[in-house]
Amino acid sequence: MTRIAFIGLGIMGSPMAVHLARAGHDVVGFNRTPEKTAPLVAAGGRAAPSVREAVRGAEVVMTMLPDSPDVEEVLGGDDGVLAHAERGALLVDFSTIRPDVTQDLAGRARERGLAFLDAPVSGGEAGAKDAALSIMVGGEPADFAAARPLLDVVGKTVVHVGPSGSGQTVKAANQLMVAAHIQALAEATVFLEAYGVDVDAAFEVLGGGLAGSKVLTQKKANMRDRSFDPGFRLQLHHKDLGIVQAAAREAGVITPVGALVGQLVGSLVAQGHGTLDHSALLKGVEQLSGRQSD
């Protein structure tokens, strides 16, 4: 049994913390919205009133937060994790943030006698609920080895990809590929419908060929039914594509498809659709095609 502090119990963090508690670990959760600790408590975990109380005595501190400023505040603030975590504790950040922010936080953690892993995840809400996430981990190999049994509780594909910041770099590439795939699926859906094709039949045969992908498998029902309840919100993908563009510019890499799909996502966010699932890229294709649905 490991004493774990889990900070950030939203769409992703809550089921992850629940899995850890059900696996027999002592999990203490904190969330800015206290009622979101309820599923963890129901699974045998505990709720803390503050970050300071959550990390007290914790061997491992895990965070799942929306953006770089949130992670910087929760970890580096005056009342944050770095100020109150036990010396020797292992910090595991599941958030998707800028690689340079991760590298800075990792350095500050080491100065305080703490280990640090950046471990962003892919798989969305379904992956979190099914403990089937793909986890790309940056940091020291020994720290990865220590964290691996816990990561295996919440993830299906867990890979150490390099030193601090590498996990975030791989996640940025993941978000670029996912956005491009979803946009292509959205365009294909509107194209098929325009010709009166049986979309379910088309998806079945496309899924059996080179066009098949997890994006097609997981998002085809959203496209067919226009069901955009968030598994991963457009506003978060917009943030992630901004990370891609900034990091690519820093490295001198040109990503024209990433830039285009970033603008398409940004357009939908600007129209007030940011809380919809990223499969709502379909709405943008419909608008551009003059085929808007309700």
C-alpha positions as CSV (number, residue, x, y, z in Angstrom):
1,M,0.0,0.0,0.0
2,T,1.3,3.4,-1.0
3,R,0.2,6.7,0.5
4,I,-0.8,8.9,-2.5
5,A,-2.0,12.5,-2.6
6,F,-4.0,13.0,-5.8
7,I,-4.7,16.7,-6.7
8,G,-7.2,17.4,-9.5
9,L,-10.3,15.2,-9.5
10,G,-12.0,16.2,-12.8
11,I,-13.1,14.1,-15.8
12,M,-9.7,12.3,-15.9
13,G,-8.3,12.6,-12.4
14,S,-11.4,11.3,-10.6
15,P,-11.5,7.8,-12.2
16,M,-7.7,7.5,-12.0
17,A,-7.8,8.2,-8.2
18,V,-10.6,5.8,-7.8
19,H,-8.7,3.0,-9.5
20,L,-5.7,3.6,-7.2
21,A,-7.9,3.5,-4.1
22,R,-9.7,0.3,-5.3
23,A,-6.2,-1.2,-5.9
24,G,-5.6,-0.9,-2.1
25,H,-3.6,2.3,-1.9
26,D,-4.2,5.0,0.7
27,V,-5.4,7.9,-1.6
28,V,-6.1,11.3,-0.3
29,G,-7.6,13.7,-2.8
30,F,-8.0,17.4,-3.2
31,N,-10.0,19.4,-5.7
32,R,-10.9,23.1,-5.8
33,T,-14.5,22.0,-6.1
34,P,-14.9,19.8,-3.0
35,E,-17.9,17.8,-4.1
36,K,-15.7,16.2,-6.8
37,T,-14.0,14.2,-4.2
38,A,-17.2,12.2,-3.6
39,P,-16.3,9.3,-6.0
40,L,-12.9,8.8,-4.5
41,V,-14.4,8.8,-0.9
42,A,-17.0,6.3,-2.1
43,A,-14.2,4.1,-3.4
44,G,-12.4,4.1,0.0
45,G,-10.2,7.1,-0.4
46,R,-10.2,10.3,1.7
47,A,-10.8,14.0,0.9
48,A,-8.4,16.8,2.1
49,P,-9.4,20.4,2.6
50,S,-6.2,21.8,1.0
51,V,-3.1,20.9,-1.0
52,R,-1.0,21.1,2.2
53,E,-3.2,18.6,4.0
54,A,-3.4,16.3,1.0
55,V,0.4,16.0,0.6
56,R,1.2,15.6,4.3
57,G,2.9,12.2,4.7
58,A,2.4,11.2,1.1
59,E,5.0,9.0,-0.6
60,V,3.7,9.9,-4.0
61,V,1.9,13.1,-5.1
62,M,0.0,13.0,-8.4
63,T,-1.5,15.9,-10.2
64,M,-4.0,16.1,-13.1
65,L,-4.7,19.7,-13.9
66,P,-5.9,21.7,-16.9
67,D,-3.0,23.9,-18.0
68,S,0.5,25.1,-17.2
69,P,-0.5,28.0,-14.9
70,D,-2.6,25.6,-12.8
71,V,0.3,23.2,-12.4
72,E,2.7,26.0,-11.6
73,E,0.3,27.3,-8.9
74,V,-0.4,24.0,-7.4
75,L,3.2,22.8,-7.3
76,G,5.1,26.0,-7.0
77,G,2.8,28.3,-5.1
78,D,3.5,29.5,-1.5
79,D,1.0,26.9,-0.2
80,G,1.8,24.3,-3.0
81,V,3.2,20.8,-3.3
82,L,6.9,21.8,-3.5
83,A,6.6,23.8,-0.2
84,H,4.9,21.0,1.7
85,A,5.6,17.6,0.2
86,E,7.8,15.2,2.3
87,R,11.4,15.1,1.3
88,G,12.0,12.1,-0.8
89,A,8.5,12.0,-2.2
90,L,7.8,11.2,-5.9
91,L,5.8,13.8,-7.9
92,V,3.9,12.5,-10.9
93,D,2.2,15.1,-13.1
94,F,-0.4,13.6,-15.4
95,S,-1.3,17.1,-16.8
96,T,-0.6,18.2,-20.3
97,I,1.5,21.3,-20.1
98,R,4.4,23.0,-21.9
99,P,7.7,21.0,-21.9
100,D,9.7,24.0,-20.7
101,V,7.4,24.5,-17.7
102,T,7.8,20.8,-16.8
103,Q,11.6,21.0,-17.0
104,D,11.6,24.1,-14.7
105,L,9.3,22.3,-12.2
106,A,11.4,19.2,-12.3
107,G,14.5,21.2,-11.5
108,R,12.9,23.0,-8.6
109,A,11.6,19.6,-7.3
110,R,15.0,18.1,-7.3
111,E,16.4,21.1,-5.4
112,R,13.9,20.3,-2.7
113,G,14.9,16.7,-2.5
114,L,11.9,15.5,-4.5
115,A,11.7,13.2,-7.6
116,F,9.6,14.3,-10.5
117,L,8.0,12.6,-13.5
118,D,6.0,14.2,-16.3
119,A,3.5,11.6,-17.3
120,P,0.8,13.0,-19.6
121,V,-1.9,10.6,-20.7
122,S,-3.9,9.8,-23.8
123,G,-7.2,8.0,-24.0
124,G,-9.7,10.5,-22.8
125,E,-12.5,9.9,-20.3
126,A,-13.1,6.4,-21.6
127,G,-9.5,5.4,-21.1
128,A,-9.4,6.9,-17.6
129,K,-12.6,5.0,-16.6
130,D,-11.3,1.7,-18.1
131,A,-7.8,2.1,-16.7
132,A,-6.6,1.8,-20.3
133,L,-4.7,5.1,-20.7
134,S,-1.5,5.4,-22.7
135,I,1.1,7.1,-20.5
136,M,4.2,8.8,-21.9
137,V,6.7,9.4,-19.1
138,G,9.7,11.7,-18.9
139,G,12.2,11.7,-16.0
140,E,14.9,9.6,-14.4
141,P,14.7,5.9,-15.2
142,A,14.9,5.0,-11.5
143,D,12.0,7.2,-10.7
144,F,10.0,5.7,-13.5
145,A,10.8,2.2,-12.2
146,A,9.5,3.2,-8.7
147,A,6.3,4.7,-10.2
148,R,5.6,1.9,-12.7
149,P,3.4,-0.3,-10.4
150,L,1.1,2.7,-9.8
151,L,1.1,3.8,-13.4
152,D,0.1,0.3,-14.4
153,V,-3.0,0.6,-12.2
154,V,-4.4,3.4,-14.4
155,G,-2.7,2.8,-17.8
156,K,-2.5,0.0,-20.3
157,T,0.5,1.3,-22.3
158,V,3.1,2.9,-20.1
159,V,6.4,3.9,-21.7
160,H,9.4,5.8,-20.4
161,V,10.3,8.2,-23.3
162,G,13.3,10.1,-22.0
163,P,14.4,12.8,-19.6
164,S,12.2,15.5,-18.0
165,G,10.0,17.2,-20.5
166,S,10.0,14.2,-22.9
167,G,6.6,13.0,-21.8
168,Q,5.1,16.5,-22.6
169,T,6.9,16.5,-26.0
170,V,5.4,13.1,-26.9
171,K,2.0,14.2,-25.7
172,A,2.2,17.3,-27.9
173,A,2.8,15.0,-30.9
174,N,-0.1,12.9,-29.8
175,Q,-2.4,15.8,-29.7
176,L,-1.3,17.0,-33.2
177,M,-2.1,13.5,-34.6
178,V,-5.4,13.1,-32.8
179,A,-6.7,16.5,-33.9
180,A,-5.7,15.8,-37.5
181,H,-7.4,12.4,-37.4
182,I,-10.6,13.8,-36.0
183,Q,-10.7,16.6,-38.5
184,A,-10.2,14.0,-41.3
185,L,-13.0,11.9,-39.9
186,A,-15.3,14.9,-39.6
187,E,-14.7,15.8,-43.3
188,A,-15.2,12.2,-44.4
189,T,-18.5,12.0,-42.5
190,V,-19.9,15.1,-44.1
191,F,-18.6,13.9,-47.5
192,L,-20.3,10.5,-47.1
193,E,-23.6,12.0,-46.0
194,A,-23.6,14.4,-48.9
195,Y,-23.7,11.4,-51.2
196,G,-26.4,9.6,-49.2
197,V,-24.0,6.7,-48.3
198,D,-24.9,4.4,-45.4
199,V,-22.5,5.9,-42.9
200,D,-22.4,2.9,-40.5
201,A,-21.6,0.6,-43.4
202,A,-18.9,3.0,-44.6
203,F,-17.4,3.2,-41.2
204,E,-17.3,-0.6,-40.9
205,V,-15.4,-1.1,-44.2
206,L,-13.1,1.9,-43.6
207,G,-12.3,0.5,-40.1
208,G,-11.1,-2.7,-41.7
209,G,-8.6,-1.0,-44.0
210,L,-5.7,1.4,-43.7
211,A,-8.1,4.2,-42.7
212,G,-9.0,2.3,-39.6
213,S,-7.8,3.9,-36.3
214,K,-8.7,4.3,-32.7
215,V,-10.1,7.7,-33.6
216,L,-12.5,6.1,-36.0
217,T,-13.5,3.4,-33.5
218,Q,-14.0,5.8,-30.6
219,K,-15.5,8.8,-32.4
220,K,-17.6,7.4,-35.2
221,A,-20.7,7.3,-33.0
222,N,-20.2,11.0,-32.0
223,M,-20.1,11.9,-35.7
224,R,-23.1,9.8,-36.7
225,D,-25.3,10.9,-33.8
226,R,-24.0,14.5,-33.4
227,S,-23.4,13.6,-29.8
228,F,-20.7,15.9,-28.4
229,D,-20.8,15.3,-24.6
230,P,-17.2,15.9,-23.5
231,G,-14.7,13.1,-23.3
232,F,-12.0,15.6,-24.1
233,R,-13.1,19.2,-24.4
234,L,-12.3,21.4,-27.5
235,Q,-10.9,24.1,-25.3
236,L,-8.3,21.8,-23.8
237,H,-7.4,20.5,-27.3
238,H,-7.1,24.2,-28.3
239,K,-4.6,24.7,-25.5
240,D,-2.7,21.6,-26.5
241,L,-2.4,22.6,-30.1
242,G,-1.0,26.0,-28.9
243,I,1.7,24.0,-27.1
244,V,2.4,22.1,-30.3
245,Q,2.9,25.3,-32.3
246,A,5.0,27.0,-29.7
247,A,7.3,24.0,-29.3
248,A,7.5,23.4,-33.0
249,R,8.5,27.0,-33.6
250,E,11.1,26.8,-30.9
251,A,12.6,23.7,-32.6
252,G,12.4,25.2,-36.1
253,V,9.9,22.6,-37.2
254,I,7.1,23.4,-39.6
255,T,3.7,21.8,-38.9
256,P,1.2,23.2,-41.5
257,V,-1.5,20.6,-40.7
258,G,-1.2,21.4,-37.0
259,A,-1.5,25.1,-37.7
260,L,-4.6,24.6,-39.8
261,V,-6.4,22.3,-37.4
262,G,-5.4,24.6,-34.6
263,Q,-7.3,27.4,-36.3
264,L,-10.3,25.2,-36.9
265,V,-10.4,24.2,-33.3
266,G,-9.9,27.8,-32.2
267,S,-12.8,28.9,-34.4
268,L,-15.2,26.6,-32.6
269,V,-13.9,27.7,-29.2
270,A,-14.4,31.3,-30.2
271,Q,-18.0,30.5,-31.1
272,G,-18.7,29.2,-27.6
273,H,-18.3,25.5,-28.3
274,G,-15.2,24.9,-26.1
275,T,-17.0,22.7,-23.6
276,L,-18.0,20.2,-26.3
277,D,-16.0,17.1,-27.1
278,H,-13.3,17.5,-29.8
279,S,-15.4,15.4,-32.1
280,A,-17.4,18.6,-32.5
281,L,-14.9,19.5,-35.2
282,L,-17.7,18.1,-37.3
283,K,-19.7,21.3,-36.7
284,G,-16.9,23.3,-38.3
285,V,-17.0,21.2,-41.4
286,E,-20.7,21.5,-41.6
287,Q,-20.5,25.3,-41.3
288,L,-17.9,25.5,-44.1
289,S,-20.0,23.2,-46.3
290,G,-23.3,25.1,-45.7
291,R,-24.7,22.0,-44.1
292,Q,-25.2,23.1,-40.5
293,S,-27.2,20.7,-38.3
294,D,-29.1,21.7,-35.2
